[in-house]
Amino acid sequence: MELKKNPNADLEKRRGLYLEIGLVVILVASLVAFNVKSYDKEVRDVVQRDVVEEVEEQVLQTAEDTPPPPPPPEVPEVTTVIEVVSDDKEIENEVTFNAEVDDKTANIEITPVKIEEEVDEDEVTIFTVVENDPEFPGGMEALYKYLAQNIKYPALARDNGITGRVYVTFVVERDGSIANPKVLKDIGGGCGQEAIRVVKSMPKWTPGKQRGKAVRVQFNLPVNFNLK
């Protein structure tokens, strides 16, 4: 008995159709493959960084436990009992002291203490400017007259023709006397020595006064030496 094929099951008839469908699928797949971009996956490691804040260690100073000072020792209270004893009653353990003075006993001398008196500063201080200047007896005219009558021109100065003015300084004391004469400016030839001699021989002056009180005053005196 011969088998017969179903004409619907014959694949040779549809071979061309399947071939076209396959080409179309391959073409579409190729287009899709070229149009799709491939991206490289970048793997990033995310590391969480923990910020650790450095905390400065603070050293707390603790007060040392100092033991309290020991209490002061108790001082026993001393009570003084005064017992009134009559003159007739005998006192036990009575101590008597007899002081006998003989030649061997040291003599105690009592030296009086000298009390230094306070020194007034005005009596010691030498003033250069005062309220009332010291004055030669009779005034300045009498002073110049005195100098002219008492000065002896030194021979050395006369022979060498030395003339000029010698300045002498001295202190007029509180009693008017002259002290510490010195030459401030000399012209030589013995003129300075002659001026000092005459100043030392001057009579007492009227002392200078400060606040109504006599004081020591420094005085400068010019002495002229002129040849006639």
C-alpha positions as semicolon CSV with decimal commas, in nm:
position;residue;x (nm);y (nm);z (nm)
1;M;0,000;0,000;0,000
2;E;0,165;0,332;-0,101
3;L;0,169;0,619;0,154
4;K;0,069;0,963;0,034
5;K;0,195;1,295;0,184
6;N;-0,033;1,569;0,297
7;P;0,017;1,858;0,065
8;N;-0,001;2,096;0,367
9;A;0,290;1,918;0,526
10;D;0,522;1,975;0,235
11;L;0,789;2,215;0,356
12;E;0,959;2,264;0,025
13;K;0,686;2,493;-0,080
14;R;0,751;2,736;0,205
15;R;1,123;2,719;0,197
16;G;1,161;3,052;0,024
17;L;0,931;3,223;0,272
18;Y;1,121;3,090;0,568
19;L;1,448;3,194;0,408
20;E;1,328;3,552;0,367
21;I;1,195;3,564;0,719
22;G;1,531;3,440;0,848
23;L;1,724;3,700;0,653
24;V;1,496;3,972;0,780
25;V;1,545;3,854;1,140
26;I;1,924;3,842;1,097
27;L;1,927;4,189;0,942
28;V;1,717;4,334;1,222
29;A;1,934;4,165;1,481
30;S;2,248;4,306;1,318
31;L;2,106;4,660;1,316
32;V;2,007;4,634;1,677
33;A;2,348;4,500;1,769
34;F;2,532;4,794;1,605
35;N;2,304;5,061;1,747
36;V;2,325;4,943;2,108
37;K;2,629;5,103;2,281
38;S;2,818;4,901;2,526
39;Y;2,940;5,087;2,836
40;D;3,219;4,968;3,050
41;K;3,113;4,929;3,394
42;E;3,332;5,137;3,626
43;V;3,352;4,991;3,961
44;R;3,409;5,249;4,223
45;D;3,482;5,158;4,567
46;V;3,312;5,395;4,799
47;V;3,499;5,406;5,116
48;Q;3,337;5,579;5,398
49;R;3,583;5,803;5,574
50;D;3,511;5,859;5,926
51;V;3,643;6,194;6,048
52;V;3,794;6,141;6,383
53;E;3,827;6,464;6,572
54;E;4,131;6,466;6,788
55;V;4,036;6,568;7,130
56;E;4,320;6,719;7,329
57;E;4,357;6,542;7,648
58;Q;4,314;6,772;7,939
59;V;4,497;6,686;8,249
60;L;4,290;6,784;8,543
61;Q;4,498;6,875;8,837
62;T;4,349;6,740;9,146
63;A;4,425;6,911;9,467
64;E;4,633;6,700;9,691
65;D;4,457;6,608;10,000
66;T;4,663;6,792;10,258
67;P;4,602;6,666;10,603
68;P;4,484;6,940;10,836
69;P;4,751;7,073;11,072
70;P;4,752;6,916;11,412
71;P;4,572;7,118;11,675
72;P;4,796;7,328;11,897
73;P;4,886;7,169;12,223
74;E;4,664;7,270;12,502
75;V;4,836;7,508;12,736
76;P;4,732;7,446;13,087
77;E;4,580;7,746;13,245
78;V;4,795;7,889;13,515
79;T;4,607;8,034;13,799
80;T;4,786;8,250;14,044
81;V;4,668;8,222;14,396
82;I;4,766;8,509;14,615
83;E;4,772;8,411;14,976
84;V;4,774;8,688;15,231
85;V;5,010;8,597;15,511
86;S;5,036;8,785;15,830
87;D;5,372;8,922;15,941
88;D;5,386;8,688;16,237
89;K;5,350;8,370;16,032
90;E;5,666;8,189;15,940
91;I;5,717;8,123;15,571
92;E;5,872;7,793;15,469
93;N;6,157;7,789;15,216
94;E;6,211;8,162;15,252
95;V;6,513;8,283;15,058
96;T;6,713;8,569;15,199
97;F;6,990;8,760;15,015
98;N;7,248;8,962;15,195
99;A;7,457;9,198;14,982
100;E;7,781;9,291;15,145
101;V;7,994;9,566;14,995
102;D;8,367;9,535;15,037
103;D;8,681;9,642;14,856
104;K;8,647;9,354;14,610
105;T;8,306;9,467;14,496
106;A;8,317;9,629;14,152
107;N;8,226;9,993;14,148
108;I;7,950;10,071;13,900
109;E;7,993;10,406;13,735
110;I;7,697;10,572;13,575
111;T;7,801;10,780;13,276
112;P;7,555;11,053;13,187
113;V;7,427;11,033;12,830
114;K;7,479;11,344;12,628
115;I;7,171;11,440;12,433
116;E;7,269;11,591;12,101
117;E;7,082;11,903;12,024
118;E;6,910;11,928;11,691
119;V;7,108;12,137;11,446
120;D;6,919;12,406;11,268
121;E;6,972;12,374;10,893
122;D;6,986;12,753;10,857
123;E;7,286;12,757;11,088
124;V;7,479;12,515;10,864
125;T;7,356;12,601;10,514
126;I;7,553;12,859;10,318
127;F;7,316;13,080;10,119
128;T;7,403;13,255;9,794
129;V;7,082;13,457;9,767
130;V;6,905;13,595;10,074
131;E;6,640;13,849;10,152
132;N;6,888;14,086;10,321
133;D;7,246;14,079;10,188
134;P;7,541;14,103;10,429
135;E;7,698;14,451;10,441
136;F;8,036;14,598;10,520
137;P;8,019;14,853;10,802
138;G;7,929;15,179;10,634
139;G;7,820;15,024;10,302
140;M;7,993;14,960;9,972
141;E;8,165;15,300;9,958
142;A;8,325;15,234;10,293
143;L;8,435;14,891;10,164
144;Y;8,609;15,033;9,855
145;K;8,776;15,299;10,069
146;Y;8,898;15,031;10,307
147;L;9,047;14,828;10,023
148;A;9,221;15,130;9,870
149;Q;9,378;15,223;10,203
150;N;9,491;14,875;10,301
151;I;9,602;14,707;9,978
152;K;9,979;14,712;9,921
153;Y;10,066;14,669;9,557
154;P;10,294;14,364;9,526
155;A;10,644;14,451;9,410
156;L;10,650;14,171;9,152
157;A;10,325;14,293;8,999
158;R;10,448;14,655;9,003
159;D;10,781;14,566;8,838
160;N;10,607;14,368;8,564
161;G;10,326;14,618;8,512
162;I;10,054;14,370;8,610
163;T;9,714;14,530;8,650
164;G;9,362;14,397;8,659
165;R;9,092;14,264;8,884
166;V;9,118;13,978;9,133
167;Y;8,796;13,801;9,239
168;V;8,779;13,673;9,596
169;T;8,500;13,470;9,754
170;F;8,435;13,427;10,125
171;V;8,159;13,343;10,374
172;V;8,002;13,603;10,600
173;E;7,912;13,406;10,913
174;R;7,604;13,455;11,127
175;D;7,805;13,677;11,363
176;G;7,947;13,886;11,074
177;S;8,296;13,736;11,078
178;I;8,476;13,640;10,755
179;A;8,556;13,272;10,686
180;N;8,709;13,059;10,407
181;P;8,840;13,333;10,175
182;K;8,949;13,193;9,836
183;V;9,070;13,337;9,507
184;L;8,830;13,274;9,217
185;K;9,033;13,462;8,954
186;D;9,393;13,578;8,986
187;I;9,609;13,804;8,767
188;G;9,941;13,685;8,911
189;G;10,234;13,875;9,054
190;G;10,117;13,815;9,412
191;C;9,793;14,013;9,367
192;G;9,573;13,717;9,472
193;Q;9,766;13,666;9,796
194;E;9,744;14,038;9,878
195;A;9,366;14,039;9,820
196;I;9,323;13,741;10,057
197;R;9,533;13,916;10,325
198;V;9,320;14,230;10,312
199;V;8,992;14,033;10,318
200;K;9,102;13,838;10,627
201;S;9,183;14,162;10,808
202;M;8,839;14,319;10,742
203;P;8,618;14,405;11,041
204;K;8,298;14,215;11,102
205;W;8,013;14,268;10,860
206;T;7,644;14,302;10,922
207;P;7,529;13,939;10,860
208;G;7,278;13,850;10,594
209;K;6,926;13,755;10,697
210;Q;6,671;13,508;10,567
211;R;6,315;13,528;10,704
212;G;6,443;13,771;10,965
213;K;6,711;13,529;11,090
214;A;7,088;13,569;11,054
215;V;7,235;13,309;10,816
216;R;7,566;13,225;10,651
217;V;7,607;13,393;10,311
218;Q;7,859;13,339;10,032
219;F;7,994;13,673;9,905
220;N;8,207;13,743;9,596
221;L;8,427;14,054;9,600
222;P;8,623;14,209;9,308
223;V;8,953;14,376;9,407
224;N;9,108;14,616;9,154
225;F;9,485;14,654;9,110
226;N;9,577;14,968;8,914
227;L;9,915;15,136;8,877
228;K;9,913;15,518;8,904
